[in-house]
Amino acid sequence: MEDIRTIVVKELKEFWMARGSLRSRLLSFLPMVIVFGIYLPLQQREAWTEIPAVAGIWFTMLPLVLAGGTAADSFAGERERHTLETLLATRLSDRDIFLGKVLATVIYCVGIVWGCALVGLISLNVTRGPAPFFMYGAPVLALILVGSILVSLLMTAVGVLVSLRAASVRAAAQYFGFATLAIFIGLPLIVQALPDSAKAALDRAVLGANWTAVGLTVAAAILAIDALLLSIGIARFQRTRLILE
């Protein structure tokens, strides 16, 4: 665990220092905070306060945007900066290096998600006037706290696997972008292509669903995929192969 912590600390410092001066670092986070912490909560106030799933879904989707570029830099960035050989020459095991980089990206993404969720909660309450204090319900908190971790881990695992094989950060980001685009465009197209009878059955299933059971099932499925991707990544990460490449 100490070796993994060493990699995590190293990666988080690089994430922070890569953004330049303190002002540049703070400004780099400002658009996400404004959009997810101020604009969306106030623009969709009724939905956020009356339909529990809305806020949770937004914050669960945020890691889809955050994880890609950060994970793409994990190994492709080291390769571009010619620091990969130095990292591989350390006594750290392959497993610890891989897991440390994954964990650092997950911490980075989840930290931003939780920060935006907190700013959103403050925005909703500051602008409510004399209305009672608003707090996210249990389902929303579960999506924010647990869902953001699972989705961040999923997208990070995919991004790091891509970064392992990519020759540059730009190439890794492009491959990751194509994969994400395929998910966002492919799933709606599949639903649209379903026959009307299948769409009607899907609508009935959604309206009559036990969302607690659905949420637990989806969480378990994502967790299983996360574990599979991490296992594949650990197996594929071999320093001898990377050094030769």
Backbone bond lengths (Angstrom), bond angles and torsions (degrees), N, CA, C in turn:
res aa  C-N    CA-C-N  psi(-1)  N-CA   C-N-CA  omega(-1)  CA-C   N-CA-C  phi
1 M - - - 1.461 - - 1.527 111.96 -
2 E 1.321 117.26 -33.52 1.463 120.71 179.85 1.518 111.55 -63.13
3 D 1.341 116.41 -38.64 1.463 119.99 179.33 1.529 110.72 -68.81
4 I 1.316 116.24 -39.40 1.467 119.66 177.29 1.526 109.72 -63.06
5 R 1.331 116.55 -42.47 1.465 120.93 178.83 1.525 110.77 -61.03
6 T 1.333 116.89 -37.81 1.462 120.87 178.49 1.523 111.24 -60.59
7 I 1.327 116.38 -45.03 1.467 120.70 178.71 1.526 110.44 -65.76
8 V 1.333 117.24 -41.37 1.470 120.99 -179.62 1.525 110.33 -60.54
9 V 1.332 116.85 -47.77 1.466 121.01 179.74 1.527 110.59 -60.92
10 K 1.327 116.63 -43.43 1.465 121.07 179.00 1.526 110.99 -60.07
11 E 1.326 116.53 -46.64 1.465 120.69 -177.46 1.529 111.42 -66.28
12 L 1.326 117.48 -43.56 1.463 120.39 -179.25 1.524 111.10 -64.37
13 K 1.320 117.36 -37.34 1.466 120.37 175.75 1.520 110.61 -63.63
14 E 1.326 117.08 -40.33 1.461 120.40 179.72 1.519 111.01 -68.11
15 F 1.350 117.49 -39.04 1.464 120.02 175.84 1.523 110.44 -57.06
16 W 1.326 115.73 -43.13 1.456 121.47 -175.78 1.525 111.88 -73.45
17 M 1.329 116.58 -45.90 1.456 120.48 -175.83 1.524 111.99 -72.96
18 A 1.327 117.69 -25.98 1.464 120.44 -177.33 1.517 112.26 -67.12
19 R 1.323 117.70 -14.47 1.465 121.23 -177.43 1.520 112.99 -90.95
20 G 1.331 117.80 9.40 1.450 120.83 174.14 1.518 112.87 84.04
21 S 1.330 115.45 -140.58 1.455 121.25 -177.20 1.521 111.01 -67.99
22 L 1.345 115.23 168.17 1.466 120.00 179.34 1.525 110.82 -59.19
23 R 1.312 116.49 -39.92 1.466 120.08 178.94 1.522 110.94 -62.67
24 S 1.332 116.26 -44.30 1.469 119.94 179.46 1.522 111.18 -63.93
25 R 1.329 116.45 -38.28 1.465 120.23 179.46 1.523 110.94 -63.51
26 L 1.334 115.89 -45.51 1.466 119.56 -179.24 1.526 110.82 -66.81
27 L 1.331 116.32 -40.57 1.466 119.80 -179.49 1.524 111.88 -66.55
28 S 1.324 117.45 -29.16 1.463 120.39 -179.03 1.531 111.51 -66.37
29 F 1.340 116.73 -28.35 1.459 120.20 179.37 1.531 112.36 -89.27
30 L 1.337 116.51 -13.97 1.460 120.51 -173.08 1.529 114.07 -60.26
31 P 1.347 120.00 -44.66 1.472 118.90 -179.34 1.525 113.17 -57.87
32 M 1.335 117.49 -42.98 1.470 119.82 -179.87 1.523 111.38 -65.74
33 V 1.335 116.02 -40.01 1.461 119.57 179.61 1.523 110.31 -65.30
34 I 1.335 116.91 -41.57 1.462 120.53 -179.78 1.522 111.18 -65.04
35 V 1.337 116.14 -45.79 1.465 119.79 -176.55 1.524 111.22 -69.70
36 F 1.340 117.46 -53.23 1.462 120.96 -173.19 1.524 113.44 -88.52
37 G 1.329 117.10 -19.45 1.452 119.23 -177.94 1.515 114.42 -102.38
38 I 1.348 116.76 -20.73 1.472 119.42 -176.99 1.535 111.50 -126.24
39 Y 1.347 116.65 -57.28 1.466 119.66 -172.84 1.524 112.73 -62.43
40 L 1.329 117.09 -56.62 1.462 119.91 -176.43 1.534 112.77 -62.56
41 P 1.343 119.61 -45.78 1.471 118.51 178.64 1.522 113.05 -59.40
42 L 1.336 117.83 -40.85 1.461 120.35 -177.71 1.528 111.28 -79.23
43 Q 1.331 117.40 -34.65 1.464 121.04 179.01 1.524 111.25 -69.64
44 Q 1.332 117.03 -33.64 1.467 122.18 -178.01 1.533 110.38 -116.33
45 R 1.310 116.20 41.43 1.462 120.77 -172.77 1.535 112.39 -53.85
46 E 1.324 117.56 -49.18 1.473 120.26 -177.10 1.514 111.06 -63.06
47 A 1.329 116.39 -42.37 1.467 119.49 179.93 1.524 110.58 -64.81
48 W 1.327 117.20 -41.77 1.465 120.56 -177.38 1.526 111.85 -67.84
49 T 1.327 116.81 -32.87 1.462 119.63 -176.24 1.527 113.21 -93.44
50 E 1.333 117.35 -22.36 1.462 120.06 -174.94 1.524 113.86 -110.61
51 I 1.318 117.30 -22.91 1.475 120.86 178.84 1.526 107.05 -116.27
52 P 1.323 117.59 98.12 1.470 121.35 -170.47 1.523 115.31 -53.60
53 A 1.331 116.71 -34.87 1.465 118.51 -172.28 1.519 113.59 -71.21
54 V 1.343 117.94 -22.79 1.468 120.34 -171.69 1.516 111.86 -60.24
55 A 1.339 116.80 -54.90 1.467 119.87 -178.77 1.521 110.99 -61.70
56 G 1.326 116.62 -41.85 1.454 120.26 -179.35 1.518 112.46 -61.74
57 I 1.329 116.39 -40.36 1.462 120.38 -179.82 1.524 110.65 -65.81
58 W 1.339 117.16 -42.71 1.466 120.10 178.82 1.519 111.03 -58.46
59 F 1.336 116.32 -46.95 1.466 119.43 -176.68 1.523 112.25 -74.21
60 T 1.325 117.31 -22.63 1.460 119.76 174.85 1.526 111.00 -76.13
61 M 1.336 116.45 -29.22 1.462 120.66 179.44 1.523 112.56 -79.84
62 L 1.328 117.48 -23.63 1.464 120.52 -177.05 1.528 113.78 -55.38
63 P 1.342 120.35 -40.09 1.474 119.54 177.59 1.526 113.88 -61.17
64 L 1.337 117.51 -22.39 1.462 119.36 176.75 1.525 110.46 -61.21
65 V 1.323 115.94 -32.33 1.465 121.08 179.40 1.519 111.12 -84.38
66 L 1.321 116.13 -39.41 1.463 120.84 -172.38 1.524 113.72 -75.30
67 A 1.323 116.18 -42.13 1.467 119.93 -168.26 1.523 113.77 -69.75
68 G 1.324 116.89 -32.20 1.459 120.08 -172.23 1.510 114.64 -57.52
69 G 1.337 116.57 -59.94 1.460 119.96 -177.17 1.513 112.90 -63.76
70 T 1.329 116.35 -37.96 1.464 120.13 -179.17 1.517 111.37 -68.06
71 A 1.339 116.33 -45.85 1.463 119.75 179.54 1.524 111.44 -67.55
72 A 1.341 116.52 -33.07 1.467 120.10 179.81 1.521 111.78 -61.28
73 D 1.329 116.00 -29.03 1.465 120.54 -177.89 1.531 112.70 -82.05
74 S 1.322 117.04 -11.64 1.463 121.14 -169.47 1.527 112.98 -55.47
75 F 1.322 117.45 -53.21 1.468 120.33 179.50 1.529 111.80 -111.79
76 A 1.340 116.69 -35.82 1.465 118.96 178.02 1.526 110.02 -63.29
77 G 1.339 117.13 -36.81 1.461 120.51 178.09 1.518 111.87 -66.05
78 E 1.338 116.06 -41.58 1.476 119.91 176.10 1.524 110.07 -61.28
79 R 1.318 115.71 -38.28 1.468 119.99 -179.66 1.531 110.35 -66.35
80 E 1.336 116.94 -41.99 1.464 120.76 179.89 1.525 111.63 -66.95
81 R 1.323 117.04 -38.32 1.469 121.03 -178.11 1.529 112.72 -83.18
82 H 1.333 115.68 -0.81 1.471 122.04 -179.73 1.524 111.95 60.50
83 T 1.312 115.89 33.88 1.470 120.87 177.28 1.528 111.34 -108.93
84 L 1.333 117.00 -3.91 1.459 119.66 -177.87 1.519 111.10 -64.70
85 E 1.336 117.30 -40.86 1.457 120.11 -179.11 1.531 111.14 -62.57
86 T 1.347 115.92 -39.30 1.465 119.87 178.84 1.519 110.74 -63.72
87 L 1.338 116.26 -42.33 1.465 120.55 179.27 1.527 110.71 -63.99
88 L 1.323 116.42 -42.55 1.460 120.19 -177.75 1.531 112.06 -71.64
89 A 1.321 116.16 -19.61 1.469 119.56 -179.84 1.526 112.74 -82.53
90 T 1.333 117.83 -6.53 1.464 120.55 179.63 1.525 110.27 -75.20
91 R 1.341 114.84 171.55 1.462 120.30 -179.98 1.529 111.80 -77.85
92 L 1.331 117.91 -7.07 1.464 121.38 -177.33 1.521 110.08 -63.05
93 S 1.314 116.33 140.55 1.465 120.30 -179.76 1.521 110.38 -74.79
94 D 1.328 115.44 158.98 1.461 120.48 177.93 1.530 110.52 -57.49
95 R 1.314 116.20 -43.76 1.463 121.20 -178.38 1.526 111.36 -61.02
96 D 1.329 117.50 -43.71 1.459 121.19 -177.70 1.521 111.22 -67.77
97 I 1.323 116.97 -38.59 1.466 120.14 178.04 1.524 110.06 -63.52
98 F 1.315 116.82 -47.72 1.456 121.10 -177.91 1.534 111.06 -63.13
99 L 1.325 116.84 -50.68 1.463 120.41 -178.14 1.522 111.48 -66.16
100 G 1.324 117.73 -34.67 1.454 120.74 178.52 1.519 111.96 -63.38
101 K 1.327 116.48 -42.12 1.464 120.39 178.99 1.530 110.82 -67.79
102 V 1.318 116.59 -41.00 1.464 119.94 178.02 1.527 110.51 -63.22
103 L 1.317 116.56 -47.69 1.462 120.85 -177.55 1.525 111.48 -63.36
104 A 1.319 118.20 -38.05 1.462 121.16 179.34 1.527 110.82 -62.57
105 T 1.324 117.34 -43.63 1.455 120.80 179.18 1.526 110.95 -65.65
106 V 1.326 116.92 -40.40 1.465 120.31 178.59 1.529 110.59 -62.88
107 I 1.330 117.29 -44.27 1.470 121.17 178.46 1.526 110.58 -60.72
108 Y 1.320 116.43 -42.66 1.463 121.53 179.03 1.531 111.08 -60.62
109 C 1.329 116.90 -49.64 1.465 121.35 -178.00 1.529 111.53 -66.08
110 V 1.316 116.54 -47.30 1.461 120.46 -178.34 1.525 110.92 -63.98
111 G 1.334 117.03 -38.32 1.461 120.52 178.18 1.523 111.77 -59.59
112 I 1.336 116.48 -42.64 1.467 120.43 178.75 1.526 110.52 -67.04
113 V 1.326 117.17 -43.01 1.469 120.84 179.71 1.522 110.39 -60.21
114 W 1.326 116.93 -49.56 1.464 120.22 -178.68 1.530 111.02 -64.76
115 G 1.326 117.15 -36.74 1.460 120.00 177.56 1.520 111.64 -64.12
116 C 1.350 117.04 -44.08 1.468 120.87 178.24 1.530 110.91 -64.84
117 A 1.331 116.86 -37.76 1.468 120.29 177.97 1.519 110.93 -63.58
118 L 1.324 117.01 -39.27 1.462 120.69 178.25 1.526 110.96 -66.85
119 V 1.331 117.27 -43.45 1.468 120.69 177.86 1.533 110.00 -63.43
120 G 1.340 117.47 -39.08 1.458 120.84 177.42 1.519 112.11 -61.62
121 L 1.325 116.54 -41.70 1.466 121.33 178.36 1.530 110.49 -63.39
122 I 1.337 116.34 -42.64 1.459 120.44 177.79 1.526 110.68 -63.74
123 S 1.343 117.34 -43.43 1.462 121.40 -179.53 1.532 111.29 -60.36
124 L 1.319 116.48 -44.22 1.460 120.33 -179.16 1.524 111.56 -63.35
125 N 1.316 116.97 -39.11 1.464 119.81 -177.03 1.525 112.72 -79.42
126 V 1.327 117.21 -36.34 1.465 119.89 -179.39 1.525 110.96 -64.77
127 T 1.341 116.24 -33.37 1.467 120.43 -176.31 1.532 113.11 -97.63
128 R 1.325 117.96 10.60 1.473 120.55 -178.52 1.524 113.01 -88.15
129 G 1.299 117.69 -9.66 1.455 120.35 -179.23 1.523 111.43 67.45
130 P 1.343 116.75 -133.39 1.472 119.52 -177.83 1.533 114.03 -80.48
131 A 1.331 117.65 0.71 1.466 120.15 -178.53 1.523 110.26 -63.50
132 P 1.336 117.53 156.09 1.471 120.73 -179.85 1.527 111.72 -60.50
133 F 1.322 114.47 156.36 1.465 120.61 179.21 1.520 110.03 -60.69
134 F 1.331 115.29 133.25 1.457 120.57 179.51 1.524 110.04 -100.28
135 M 1.329 115.58 137.11 1.465 121.54 176.43 1.512 108.75 -135.50
136 Y 1.326 116.09 140.70 1.456 119.89 175.93 1.525 109.39 -56.62
137 G 1.338 116.09 139.50 1.453 120.25 176.48 1.525 111.67 -74.24
138 A 1.316 115.55 171.52 1.463 120.80 -178.43 1.533 112.87 -57.91
139 P 1.354 119.71 -43.06 1.476 118.93 179.13 1.530 112.07 -61.73
140 V 1.347 116.22 -40.28 1.467 119.68 -179.33 1.529 110.32 -67.36
141 L 1.322 116.23 -42.96 1.466 119.52 178.19 1.526 110.99 -61.46
142 A 1.335 116.35 -37.98 1.467 119.60 178.12 1.524 110.48 -64.21
143 L 1.344 116.43 -41.96 1.462 119.66 178.62 1.525 111.00 -65.11
144 I 1.333 116.12 -41.91 1.461 119.75 -178.12 1.523 111.23 -68.81
145 L 1.327 116.79 -47.52 1.461 120.56 -173.49 1.526 112.39 -78.65
146 V 1.335 115.82 -47.74 1.470 120.05 -175.98 1.521 111.72 -91.33
147 G 1.339 116.01 -45.73 1.460 119.85 -178.19 1.519 112.84 -59.76
148 S 1.345 116.50 -40.38 1.467 119.23 -179.63 1.527 111.10 -64.72
149 I 1.326 117.11 -35.31 1.469 120.11 178.40 1.524 110.45 -67.59
150 L 1.329 116.66 -47.01 1.465 120.40 -177.58 1.524 111.53 -63.93
151 V 1.340 116.57 -44.42 1.469 119.75 -178.69 1.528 110.11 -70.33
152 S 1.335 117.44 -39.57 1.472 120.06 177.03 1.525 110.34 -60.25
153 L 1.324 116.23 -43.17 1.464 120.11 179.83 1.523 110.84 -65.12
154 L 1.320 116.89 -39.64 1.463 121.21 179.06 1.520 111.11 -62.19
155 M 1.343 116.59 -52.78 1.455 120.09 -176.63 1.525 111.44 -69.13
156 T 1.327 117.02 -33.15 1.469 120.01 177.67 1.521 111.08 -67.12
157 A 1.319 116.60 -42.98 1.466 120.12 178.87 1.527 110.99 -60.08
158 V 1.337 116.09 -42.56 1.469 120.09 177.72 1.525 110.06 -64.51
159 G 1.348 116.45 -46.32 1.460 120.56 -178.38 1.516 113.21 -62.81
160 V 1.329 116.97 -40.36 1.461 120.31 -179.71 1.524 110.54 -68.63
161 L 1.319 117.53 -38.17 1.465 120.46 176.32 1.527 110.98 -61.37
162 V 1.337 115.53 -41.38 1.464 119.68 177.15 1.527 110.13 -65.33
163 S 1.333 116.37 -43.01 1.461 121.40 -177.65 1.527 111.93 -63.72
164 L 1.329 116.70 -30.97 1.461 120.20 179.03 1.527 112.01 -59.70
165 R 1.327 116.18 -34.94 1.457 120.54 -174.02 1.520 112.94 -99.81
166 A 1.346 117.59 -16.20 1.464 120.44 -174.27 1.522 110.89 -77.58
167 A 1.331 115.27 146.45 1.469 120.33 -179.73 1.521 111.89 -81.78
168 S 1.348 117.38 -21.01 1.461 120.80 -178.61 1.523 109.47 -147.97
169 V 1.348 115.15 163.90 1.462 119.87 177.97 1.524 110.13 -63.82
170 R 1.323 115.82 -39.36 1.464 119.92 -179.42 1.523 110.87 -61.20
171 A 1.317 116.29 -44.58 1.463 120.08 179.29 1.523 110.92 -64.10
172 A 1.340 117.12 -42.42 1.463 120.92 179.31 1.518 110.83 -62.53
173 A 1.345 116.63 -42.59 1.460 120.53 179.64 1.523 110.95 -64.77
174 Q 1.330 116.74 -37.51 1.463 120.15 178.92 1.526 110.98 -66.27
175 Y 1.325 117.29 -45.67 1.458 120.65 178.79 1.526 110.48 -60.70
176 F 1.330 115.68 -43.39 1.448 119.98 179.48 1.529 110.05 -64.93
177 G 1.329 116.42 -40.36 1.465 119.90 178.82 1.517 112.02 -62.27
178 F 1.332 117.30 -40.43 1.460 120.49 178.06 1.529 110.78 -63.15
179 A 1.344 116.27 -41.15 1.462 120.26 179.79 1.527 111.07 -64.33
180 T 1.342 116.35 -43.85 1.465 120.36 179.06 1.514 111.08 -65.55
181 L 1.338 116.18 -41.88 1.467 120.66 179.16 1.523 110.78 -61.81
182 A 1.323 115.97 -39.60 1.468 119.86 178.69 1.525 111.18 -61.65
183 I 1.341 116.31 -37.03 1.468 119.82 178.93 1.519 110.59 -68.15
184 F 1.338 116.74 -47.24 1.461 120.58 -176.10 1.526 112.46 -68.47
185 I 1.327 116.57 -37.29 1.462 119.67 -178.76 1.525 111.19 -88.47
186 G 1.341 116.43 -38.12 1.458 120.16 -175.24 1.517 113.52 -65.32
187 L 1.337 117.60 -44.85 1.466 119.90 -177.73 1.528 112.40 -62.60
188 P 1.359 119.85 -47.92 1.468 118.74 176.14 1.520 113.38 -60.64
189 L 1.336 116.89 -37.03 1.467 119.29 179.29 1.528 110.92 -65.59
190 I 1.329 116.24 -38.68 1.468 119.71 178.11 1.525 110.23 -63.30
191 V 1.329 116.38 -43.23 1.468 120.10 179.06 1.522 110.83 -63.69
192 Q 1.343 116.35 -42.24 1.467 120.02 179.59 1.526 111.69 -64.82
193 A 1.308 116.70 -30.78 1.466 120.59 -177.34 1.528 112.92 -78.57
194 L 1.315 117.65 -11.08 1.463 120.62 -179.26 1.522 110.42 -66.53
195 P 1.317 118.31 146.98 1.463 120.32 174.33 1.527 111.07 -64.33
196 D 1.345 116.24 160.03 1.458 120.75 -176.53 1.524 111.85 -58.69
197 S 1.339 117.00 -37.56 1.461 119.52 -179.79 1.528 111.27 -63.61
198 A 1.331 116.07 -39.14 1.452 120.10 179.05 1.529 110.70 -69.03
199 K 1.340 117.24 -38.15 1.461 120.79 177.33 1.528 110.60 -63.90
200 A 1.344 116.50 -41.71 1.461 119.89 178.96 1.519 111.08 -63.87
201 A 1.331 116.54 -41.14 1.461 120.02 178.06 1.524 110.84 -64.94
202 L 1.338 116.47 -37.48 1.459 120.76 178.28 1.526 110.90 -65.50
203 D 1.353 116.37 -41.63 1.470 120.74 177.57 1.520 111.10 -61.19
204 R 1.319 117.16 -43.54 1.470 120.48 179.58 1.524 110.89 -64.73
205 A 1.318 115.77 -38.41 1.469 119.44 179.53 1.525 110.96 -65.86
206 V 1.344 116.25 -39.32 1.466 120.15 -179.51 1.521 110.78 -67.64
207 L 1.357 116.06 -43.79 1.468 119.86 -178.00 1.522 111.86 -66.92
208 G 1.324 116.72 -34.67 1.462 119.63 -177.09 1.512 114.94 -99.83
209 A 1.325 115.81 13.43 1.467 119.08 -173.88 1.522 111.81 -76.09
210 N 1.303 114.44 148.80 1.464 121.25 169.66 1.535 106.27 -88.84
211 W 1.339 116.45 101.12 1.451 120.09 -169.21 1.518 112.98 -69.52
212 T 1.304 116.46 -24.42 1.454 118.60 174.59 1.520 110.59 -65.39
213 A 1.334 114.89 -46.17 1.465 119.51 178.38 1.516 111.02 -65.68
214 V 1.346 116.27 -39.78 1.464 120.34 178.95 1.524 110.34 -62.64
215 G 1.336 115.94 -44.94 1.452 120.08 -179.82 1.517 112.40 -61.54
216 L 1.332 116.66 -43.50 1.460 120.20 179.07 1.520 111.34 -65.40
217 T 1.338 115.98 -38.52 1.466 119.89 178.95 1.524 111.33 -65.45
218 V 1.349 115.87 -45.85 1.466 120.21 179.31 1.526 110.53 -63.20
219 A 1.339 116.31 -42.51 1.469 120.01 179.33 1.524 111.15 -61.45
220 A 1.340 116.29 -42.49 1.462 120.09 179.13 1.531 110.89 -64.95
221 A 1.341 116.13 -38.66 1.465 119.92 179.55 1.530 110.83 -65.80
222 I 1.339 116.58 -44.94 1.467 119.96 179.27 1.519 110.46 -64.04
223 L 1.336 116.76 -40.63 1.463 120.43 178.59 1.525 110.98 -61.37
224 A 1.339 117.00 -40.54 1.463 120.65 178.57 1.533 110.66 -65.12
225 I 1.339 116.57 -40.75 1.471 120.01 178.21 1.522 110.19 -66.20
226 D 1.342 116.22 -40.35 1.468 119.87 176.98 1.523 110.78 -57.36
227 A 1.318 115.64 -47.90 1.470 120.19 -178.81 1.528 110.72 -62.02
228 L 1.331 116.51 -40.23 1.467 120.26 179.51 1.524 110.93 -64.65
229 L 1.337 116.91 -46.30 1.464 120.39 -178.91 1.529 111.45 -64.64
230 L 1.329 116.14 -39.23 1.466 118.95 177.65 1.520 111.25 -64.92
231 S 1.320 116.59 -39.49 1.465 120.24 177.91 1.529 110.83 -63.08
232 I 1.341 115.69 -42.21 1.467 119.88 178.02 1.527 110.07 -63.73
233 G 1.342 116.27 -43.42 1.459 120.11 -179.19 1.512 112.58 -62.47
234 I 1.333 116.64 -43.85 1.468 120.83 179.29 1.528 110.14 -63.11
235 A 1.333 116.00 -39.18 1.462 119.60 -179.99 1.530 111.74 -69.02
236 R 1.331 116.90 -35.12 1.468 120.64 -176.63 1.527 112.54 -82.96
237 F 1.329 116.52 -22.11 1.457 119.28 -178.44 1.525 109.77 -80.84
238 Q 1.303 115.39 99.91 1.462 122.28 178.95 1.522 108.33 -128.60
239 R 1.332 115.93 117.82 1.465 119.39 -173.07 1.514 112.96 -62.17
240 T 1.329 117.01 -32.75 1.475 118.42 179.89 1.532 109.99 -62.75
241 R 1.326 116.41 -41.84 1.466 119.34 179.79 1.532 110.56 -66.17
242 L 1.331 117.55 -41.80 1.447 121.43 -179.45 1.522 111.60 -66.14
243 I 1.327 117.45 -39.16 1.447 120.71 178.98 1.521 110.95 -64.34
244 L 1.330 116.50 -42.04 1.462 120.46 179.29 1.526 110.93 -66.02
245 E 1.343 115.96 -35.02 1.463 118.49 179.71 1.513 111.44 -72.98
